[in-house]
Amino acid sequence: MTFSFLITCLDWLLFVLVGCTVLYLFVFALAALLGRREQCPPASRNNRILVLIPAYKEDVVIESTVRSFLRQVYPVEQYDVIVIADHCRPSTVERLRQYPVTVLTPDFEESLKSKSLNYAMDYISPRKYDIVVILDADNTVEPHFLHVINDFYASGCQAIQAHRVAKNRNTETALLDAIFEEINNSIFRTGHVRMGLSSALVGSGMAFSFDWFRQNVGKLTSAGEDKELEALLMKQHIFVDFLPDLYVYDEKTQKEQHFQTQRRRWMAAQFHSLFSNLPNLIPALFQRNLDYADKIIQWTLMPRIPMIGIILIMSVFLFFWDWTSAIKWWVTLFVVLGTFAMCVPDDLVNEDFDKAVKRTPKMALKMVLNVFRLRGLKKKFLHTEHTITN
């Protein structure tokens, strides 16, 4: 077996994997451009809402998040806020207790968001709610947020994903993070819902039927709790709706090191979800559970940033090895760039856009190497540090 034959085999193997991912992304990016959803009628009653905010070492941002959330115009007697202050400083906990929220202080040896959610649900088990909302400790929302959630729940939605957008774009890395967030919003949320499939969850800005969440939260065991929730919802034929006009403002990572750490965590969660659910792909197809089948297929796709790295590597290498073999990779790169361009909102294309995009190749190559550093991360929470206050 010659070296040239091995290169050819590797070339086509990678191209098939990348090509399938690119085609999938292109179809749903195009779907995201089609049509607009109808408005939801106002609810006839204000349901009881529980808001959970896990806060692992989030001393920098959690107090301002709580202060901001309490500006809700939803009736105060109809919602409760619980902050799960895991490994927060005593001074932070003391300040939080000055607000009309419940503060829980677990001290897990190994912290996971899923553990914090279960801890809170065990605490409030005697109470009764209709809806549970999950936010991150750095999230802020508009004053009408709970009203909109209530309206869509009343219309029949049992699982809702709000539109998470960047709160800050003050560094090139933060802007790049915001760009990729919007690309994912277009493809895996707006595009999917427009084609009648469930939206992907994103880990915060989520709302669920309280009864469903209480019955299923104990099944969460990994650091990829959003993907575990997706699998549980899909198995039970529960549609996840996406609200593109309901914003959750999320602090974006400002340093490249934190960006890489975050992506490593997400890649580990994706691979864990894939291997856990792949045996169910054929049964899901036979049962016509297209949502669940699509979700499993989605997890087989290459993560976007490492995919870009592979395209760049193969495009350059094959150009010098056999330029005719490189043509398909250059075409693929053109299609990927066109797909992403369809997804990026105009307000993100500013004077710093070119600088941020130019950093993508370097970060993509690093992410290719990160594929070999995922072992053990499915059970480990990698905390992303915050460097600004809100």
Secondary structure, DSSP 8 states (H G I E B T S, - for coil): --HHHHHHHHHHHHHHHHHHHHHHHHHHHHHTTS---------SS---EEEEEEEES-TTTHHHHHHHHTT--S-GGGEEEEEEEET--HHHHHHHTTSSSEEE----SS--HHHHHHHHHHHTTTS--SEEEE--TT-EE-TTHHHHHHHHHHTT-SEEEEEEEES---SHHHHHHHHHHHHHIIIIIIHHHHTT------SSSEEEEHHHHHHHGGG--SS-HHHHHHHHHHHTT--EEEEEEEEEEE----SHHHHHHHHHHHHHHHHHHHHHHGGGHHHHHHTT-HHHHHHHHHHHS--HHHHHHHHHHHHHHHHHH-HHHHHHHHHHHHHHHHHHHHHS-GGG-STTHHHHHHTHHHHHHHHHHHGGG-TTGGG--------S--
